[in-house]
Amino acid sequence: MDGPVRWSELEARVDLGELPAFHRAFLNLHRPELSADTLPLRRVQQYVSQTLYALVKAGRARRVDEDFEVPPEVIPEPYRGQI
């Protein structure tokens, strides 16, 4: 994977049962102060959305229609191979 990928496409490639772990890994990468492994799933989902918007604001991701486009380096390393 060289270029950016749509967030929704990335989530679709992660097994449904693995999605909470993927979101927590994303937060651990970008917001380690949250201790995502201890958060309820509802909070994890809220923080993922907030973090994607923060990445857009910082110029590290792009908003495309109702989705986000993210470069490989913002995806947790264990999940980069799923693209």
C-alpha positions as CSV (number, residue, x, y, z in Angstrom):
1,M,0.0,0.0,0.0
2,D,1.6,3.3,-1.1
3,G,-1.1,5.9,-1.2
4,P,-4.0,6.9,1.0
5,V,-7.0,4.7,1.6
6,R,-10.6,5.5,2.5
7,W,-11.3,4.9,6.2
8,S,-14.6,3.1,5.3
9,E,-12.8,0.7,3.0
10,L,-10.2,-0.1,5.6
11,E,-12.9,-0.8,8.2
12,A,-14.7,-3.0,5.7
13,R,-11.5,-5.1,5.3
14,V,-11.1,-5.7,9.0
15,D,-13.1,-8.7,10.3
16,L,-16.1,-7.5,12.3
17,G,-15.0,-9.3,15.4
18,E,-11.6,-7.6,15.1
19,L,-13.0,-4.1,14.5
20,P,-13.0,-3.0,18.2
21,A,-9.3,-4.1,18.5
22,F,-8.5,-2.2,15.4
23,H,-10.1,1.0,16.7
24,R,-8.3,0.6,20.0
25,A,-5.0,0.1,18.2
26,F,-5.7,3.3,16.2
27,L,-6.3,5.2,19.4
28,N,-3.3,3.8,21.1
29,L,-1.2,5.0,18.2
30,H,-2.6,8.5,18.1
31,R,-4.0,9.1,21.6
32,P,-2.1,6.9,24.0
33,E,-3.2,9.1,26.9
34,L,-6.7,7.8,26.5
35,S,-5.8,4.2,27.5
36,A,-8.1,2.9,24.8
37,D,-8.0,-0.7,26.0
38,T,-9.9,0.3,29.1
39,L,-12.6,2.5,27.4
40,P,-16.1,1.3,26.7
41,L,-16.7,0.6,23.0
42,R,-19.1,3.6,22.6
43,R,-16.3,5.9,23.8
44,V,-13.8,4.2,21.5
45,Q,-16.0,5.0,18.5
46,Q,-16.4,8.6,19.6
47,Y,-12.7,9.1,20.0
48,V,-11.9,7.4,16.7
49,S,-14.2,10.0,15.0
50,Q,-12.6,12.9,16.9
51,T,-9.1,11.7,16.1
52,L,-9.8,11.4,12.4
53,Y,-11.1,15.0,12.4
54,A,-8.0,16.0,14.3
55,L,-5.8,14.3,11.7
56,V,-7.6,16.3,9.0
57,K,-7.0,19.5,10.9
58,A,-3.3,18.7,11.3
59,G,-3.1,17.9,7.5
60,R,-2.4,14.2,8.1
61,A,-5.7,13.0,6.6
62,R,-8.3,14.3,4.2
63,R,-12.1,14.5,4.4
64,V,-13.7,13.1,1.2
65,D,-17.5,13.4,1.1
66,E,-18.7,11.6,4.2
67,D,-15.5,9.6,4.6
68,F,-11.8,10.1,5.4
69,E,-8.7,9.4,3.3
70,V,-5.8,8.4,5.4
71,P,-2.1,7.6,4.5
72,P,-0.6,4.3,5.6
73,E,1.4,5.8,8.4
74,V,-1.7,6.7,10.4
75,I,-2.9,3.1,10.3
76,P,-1.7,0.8,13.1
77,E,1.1,-1.3,11.7
78,P,-0.5,-4.7,12.3
79,Y,-3.4,-3.6,10.1
80,R,-1.5,-2.1,7.3
81,G,-1.3,-5.4,5.5
82,Q,-5.1,-5.6,5.2
83,I,-5.0,-3.0,2.4
